[in-house]
Amino acid sequence: MNKMIIVSAPSGAGKTTLVKELLKDTAFNLSFSVSATSRKPRDNEKDGVDYYFISPELFKEKIANNEFIEWEEVYENQYYGTLKCEVERIWKKNQNIIFDVDVKGGLNIKKNYPDKSLSIFIRPPNIDELKKRLEKRATENEESLKKRIIKAQFELSFEQEFDITIINDKLEQAIYDIKNTVKKFILTK
C-alpha cells in the first residue's frame, strides 16, 4: 500500500531539513510531493522541484476546478496547495509520498487520507529560537518576520492534532527520531 508521510511545522522549525534527511534514505521509497504556490520563487528555488510556481489567478482557477487535495491562502494573495495530480504522479511510480506542508495543509491531507498517512509535527524548542532561525535565513523584513512569529504561535496550538511530535532542538536527535518514526510506519501494513 502506498503511504503518505506528512511533515508540518511553523516556518523556521526545520521541517525542510528533516524532510531532506528522510529523502536520502532509499529504504523508505519516498518521493517528494511538490506543492503549488502563488508566491515568487526565492533565489535558490526551481519551478517543478521546490514548488510549482503559478500566478494567483491560475491558482484560483485550479481551486474552482477542484484540482487540489488541500490549499490555503497563507498570506494575502499568497496561496499554497497540494495538487491531486501530484499524488497520482507519485503513486503511479509505486512510491510513498512525503509532504513538507504548513500545519493546516498537513491536517487537511491527514483528513483526506487517514488510513494511508502519518502526520508529524516538528516543534521548535521555543519561540525565541524560532525567531533566531528565521532571522538567520535573512529572507524576511521586520514586518514579515513579525507575521511569521504570530502565525507560528497560532500553528503551535494544533500540535496535539498530529500523530506524533518531534522537537527539533538538537538536529542529530531530531533526524534519529523522525527516521525511526517513519521506519515503523512504512514497515507496518
C-alpha positions as a Markdown table, in Angstrom:
| # | Residue | x | y | z |
|---|---|---|---|---|
| 1 | Met | 0.0 | 0.0 | 0.0 |
| 2 | Asn | 1.3 | 3.4 | -0.9 |
| 3 | Lys | 1.7 | 5.6 | 2.2 |
| 4 | Met | 2.0 | 9.3 | 3.0 |
| 5 | Ile | 4.3 | 11.0 | 5.4 |
| 6 | Ile | 3.1 | 14.5 | 6.3 |
| 7 | Val | 5.7 | 16.8 | 7.9 |
| 8 | Ser | 4.3 | 20.1 | 9.2 |
| 9 | Ala | 5.7 | 22.8 | 11.4 |
| 10 | Pro | 5.7 | 26.5 | 11.8 |
| 11 | Ser | 8.1 | 28.3 | 9.4 |
| 12 | Gly | 11.6 | 28.0 | 10.7 |
| 13 | Ala | 11.2 | 24.9 | 12.8 |
| 14 | Gly | 13.4 | 22.8 | 10.5 |
| 15 | Lys | 10.8 | 20.6 | 8.7 |
| 16 | Thr | 12.5 | 21.0 | 5.3 |
| 17 | Thr | 15.9 | 19.9 | 6.7 |
| 18 | Leu | 14.3 | 16.8 | 8.2 |
| 19 | Val | 12.4 | 16.0 | 5.1 |
| 20 | Lys | 15.6 | 16.2 | 3.1 |
| 21 | Glu | 17.2 | 13.7 | 5.5 |
| 22 | Leu | 14.3 | 11.3 | 5.1 |
| 23 | Leu | 14.5 | 11.5 | 1.3 |
| 24 | Lys | 18.2 | 10.4 | 1.5 |
| 25 | Asp | 17.1 | 7.1 | 3.0 |
| 26 | Thr | 16.2 | 4.9 | 0.0 |
| 27 | Ala | 14.7 | 2.2 | 2.3 |
| 28 | Phe | 11.6 | 4.4 | 2.7 |
| 29 | Asn | 10.9 | 4.6 | -1.1 |
| 30 | Leu | 9.8 | 8.2 | -0.7 |
| 31 | Ser | 9.1 | 10.8 | -3.4 |
| 32 | Phe | 8.7 | 14.4 | -2.5 |
| 33 | Ser | 5.3 | 16.0 | -3.2 |
| 34 | Val | 5.9 | 19.3 | -4.9 |
| 35 | Ser | 3.4 | 21.9 | -3.6 |
| 36 | Ala | 2.0 | 24.7 | -5.8 |
| 37 | Thr | 2.3 | 28.3 | -4.6 |
| 38 | Ser | 1.5 | 31.7 | -5.9 |
| 39 | Arg | 4.4 | 33.4 | -4.3 |
| 40 | Lys | 7.5 | 34.4 | -6.2 |
| 41 | Pro | 10.5 | 31.9 | -6.1 |
| 42 | Arg | 13.4 | 32.6 | -3.8 |
| 43 | Asp | 16.9 | 32.8 | -5.5 |
| 44 | Asn | 17.7 | 29.2 | -4.9 |
| 45 | Glu | 14.3 | 27.7 | -5.8 |
| 46 | Lys | 13.4 | 25.9 | -9.0 |
| 47 | Asp | 10.0 | 25.6 | -10.6 |
| 48 | Gly | 8.8 | 21.9 | -10.5 |
| 49 | Val | 11.5 | 21.0 | -8.0 |
| 50 | Asp | 10.8 | 23.1 | -4.9 |
| 51 | Tyr | 7.4 | 24.3 | -5.9 |
| 52 | Tyr | 5.1 | 24.7 | -8.9 |
| 53 | Phe | 5.1 | 28.5 | -9.1 |
| 54 | Ile | 1.9 | 29.7 | -10.6 |
| 55 | Ser | 0.1 | 33.0 | -10.7 |
| 56 | Pro | -2.6 | 33.8 | -8.1 |
| 57 | Glu | -5.2 | 33.9 | -11.0 |
| 58 | Leu | -4.2 | 30.4 | -12.1 |
| 59 | Phe | -4.2 | 29.1 | -8.5 |
| 60 | Lys | -7.7 | 30.4 | -8.0 |
| 61 | Glu | -8.8 | 28.8 | -11.3 |
| 62 | Lys | -7.4 | 25.4 | -10.1 |
| 63 | Ile | -9.3 | 25.9 | -6.8 |
| 64 | Ala | -12.5 | 26.5 | -8.7 |
| 65 | Asn | -11.8 | 23.3 | -10.8 |
| 66 | Asn | -11.3 | 21.2 | -7.6 |
| 67 | Glu | -7.7 | 20.3 | -8.6 |
| 68 | Phe | -6.3 | 20.5 | -5.0 |
| 69 | Ile | -6.4 | 18.0 | -2.2 |
| 70 | Glu | -5.8 | 20.9 | 0.1 |
| 71 | Trp | -5.0 | 24.6 | -0.3 |
| 72 | Glu | -4.6 | 27.6 | 1.9 |
| 73 | Glu | -4.3 | 31.3 | 1.4 |
| 74 | Val | -1.4 | 31.6 | 3.9 |
| 75 | Tyr | -0.9 | 35.3 | 3.5 |
| 76 | Glu | -3.0 | 37.8 | 1.4 |
| 77 | Asn | -3.0 | 36.6 | -2.2 |
| 78 | Gln | -0.2 | 34.1 | -1.4 |
| 79 | Tyr | -1.6 | 30.6 | -1.9 |
| 80 | Tyr | -0.1 | 27.1 | -1.2 |
| 81 | Gly | -1.6 | 23.8 | -2.0 |
| 82 | Thr | -1.2 | 20.1 | -3.0 |
| 83 | Leu | -2.4 | 19.2 | -6.4 |
| 84 | Lys | -4.3 | 15.9 | -6.8 |
| 85 | Cys | -2.3 | 15.1 | -9.9 |
| 86 | Glu | 0.9 | 15.3 | -7.9 |
| 87 | Val | -0.3 | 12.5 | -5.6 |
| 88 | Glu | -1.4 | 10.4 | -8.6 |
| 89 | Arg | 2.0 | 11.0 | -10.3 |
| 90 | Ile | 3.9 | 9.6 | -7.3 |
| 91 | Trp | 1.6 | 6.7 | -6.6 |
| 92 | Lys | 1.8 | 5.7 | -10.3 |
| 93 | Lys | 5.6 | 5.2 | -9.6 |
| 94 | Asn | 4.6 | 3.0 | -6.7 |
| 95 | Gln | 6.3 | 5.2 | -4.2 |
| 96 | Asn | 5.4 | 6.6 | -0.8 |
| 97 | Ile | 4.8 | 10.3 | -0.7 |
| 98 | Ile | 6.4 | 12.8 | 1.7 |
| 99 | Phe | 4.9 | 16.2 | 2.2 |
| 100 | Asp | 6.6 | 19.3 | 3.5 |
| 101 | Val | 3.5 | 21.4 | 4.2 |
| 102 | Asp | 2.1 | 24.1 | 6.6 |
| 103 | Val | 0.1 | 23.0 | 9.6 |
| 104 | Lys | -3.4 | 23.4 | 8.2 |
| 105 | Gly | -2.4 | 21.8 | 4.9 |
| 106 | Gly | -1.0 | 18.8 | 6.8 |
| 107 | Leu | -4.1 | 18.4 | 8.8 |
| 108 | Asn | -6.3 | 18.6 | 5.7 |
| 109 | Ile | -4.2 | 15.9 | 3.9 |
| 110 | Lys | -4.5 | 13.7 | 7.0 |
| 111 | Lys | -8.3 | 14.2 | 7.0 |
| 112 | Asn | -8.5 | 13.1 | 3.3 |
| 113 | Tyr | -6.2 | 10.1 | 3.7 |
| 114 | Pro | -6.5 | 9.0 | 7.4 |
| 115 | Asp | -5.5 | 5.3 | 6.8 |
| 116 | Lys | -2.6 | 6.0 | 4.5 |
| 117 | Ser | -0.9 | 8.8 | 6.3 |
| 118 | Leu | 1.3 | 9.6 | 9.2 |
| 119 | Ser | 1.3 | 13.2 | 10.4 |
| 120 | Ile | 4.4 | 14.5 | 12.1 |
| 121 | Phe | 4.6 | 17.9 | 13.8 |
| 122 | Ile | 8.0 | 19.4 | 14.1 |
| 123 | Arg | 8.2 | 21.7 | 17.1 |
| 124 | Pro | 11.0 | 24.3 | 17.7 |
| 125 | Pro | 12.4 | 24.3 | 21.2 |
| 126 | Asn | 10.8 | 27.7 | 21.8 |
| 127 | Ile | 9.6 | 30.9 | 20.0 |
| 128 | Asp | 12.9 | 32.8 | 20.7 |
| 129 | Glu | 14.9 | 30.0 | 18.9 |
| 130 | Leu | 12.4 | 30.1 | 16.0 |
| 131 | Lys | 12.8 | 33.8 | 15.6 |
| 132 | Lys | 16.6 | 33.4 | 15.5 |
| 133 | Arg | 16.3 | 30.8 | 12.8 |
| 134 | Leu | 14.1 | 33.0 | 10.7 |
| 135 | Glu | 16.4 | 36.0 | 11.2 |
| 136 | Lys | 19.4 | 33.8 | 10.1 |
| 137 | Arg | 17.6 | 33.0 | 6.9 |
| 138 | Ala | 17.7 | 36.7 | 6.0 |
| 139 | Thr | 14.6 | 36.3 | 3.8 |
| 140 | Glu | 12.2 | 38.4 | 5.9 |
| 141 | Asn | 11.8 | 42.1 | 6.6 |
| 142 | Glu | 10.7 | 43.2 | 10.1 |
| 143 | Glu | 7.0 | 43.2 | 9.2 |
| 144 | Ser | 7.0 | 39.7 | 7.6 |
| 145 | Leu | 9.1 | 38.3 | 10.4 |
| 146 | Lys | 6.5 | 39.6 | 12.9 |
| 147 | Lys | 3.7 | 38.0 | 10.8 |
| 148 | Arg | 5.6 | 34.7 | 10.8 |
| 149 | Ile | 6.1 | 34.7 | 14.5 |
| 150 | Ile | 2.4 | 35.4 | 15.2 |
| 151 | Lys | 1.4 | 32.7 | 12.7 |
| 152 | Ala | 3.9 | 30.2 | 14.4 |
| 153 | Gln | 2.3 | 30.8 | 17.8 |
| 154 | Phe | -1.1 | 30.1 | 16.3 |
| 155 | Glu | 0.2 | 26.9 | 14.5 |
| 156 | Leu | 1.8 | 25.6 | 17.7 |
| 157 | Ser | -1.8 | 25.3 | 19.0 |
| 158 | Phe | -2.5 | 22.5 | 16.5 |
| 159 | Glu | 0.3 | 20.2 | 17.7 |
| 160 | Gln | -2.0 | 17.8 | 19.5 |
| 161 | Glu | -3.9 | 17.1 | 16.3 |
| 162 | Phe | -0.9 | 15.4 | 14.7 |
| 163 | Asp | 0.0 | 11.7 | 15.2 |
| 164 | Ile | 3.4 | 12.5 | 16.7 |
| 165 | Thr | 5.6 | 15.5 | 17.6 |
| 166 | Ile | 9.3 | 15.7 | 17.2 |
| 167 | Ile | 11.1 | 18.5 | 18.9 |
| 168 | Asn | 13.9 | 20.0 | 16.7 |
| 169 | Asp | 16.2 | 21.2 | 19.4 |
| 170 | Lys | 19.3 | 19.1 | 18.5 |
| 171 | Leu | 19.3 | 18.3 | 14.8 |
| 172 | Glu | 21.0 | 14.9 | 15.1 |
| 173 | Gln | 18.4 | 13.7 | 17.7 |
| 174 | Ala | 15.5 | 15.1 | 15.6 |
| 175 | Ile | 16.9 | 13.2 | 12.5 |
| 176 | Tyr | 17.2 | 10.0 | 14.5 |
| 177 | Asp | 13.7 | 10.4 | 15.9 |
| 178 | Ile | 12.0 | 11.1 | 12.6 |
| 179 | Lys | 13.7 | 8.3 | 10.8 |
| 180 | Asn | 12.7 | 5.8 | 13.5 |
| 181 | Thr | 9.1 | 7.1 | 13.4 |
| 182 | Val | 8.9 | 6.8 | 9.6 |
| 183 | Lys | 10.5 | 3.4 | 9.6 |
| 184 | Lys | 7.9 | 2.0 | 12.0 |
| 185 | Phe | 5.0 | 3.4 | 9.9 |
| 186 | Ile | 6.4 | 2.4 | 6.5 |
| 187 | Leu | 7.1 | -1.2 | 7.6 |
| 188 | Thr | 3.7 | -1.8 | 9.1 |
| 189 | Lys | 0.8 | -2.9 | 6.9 |
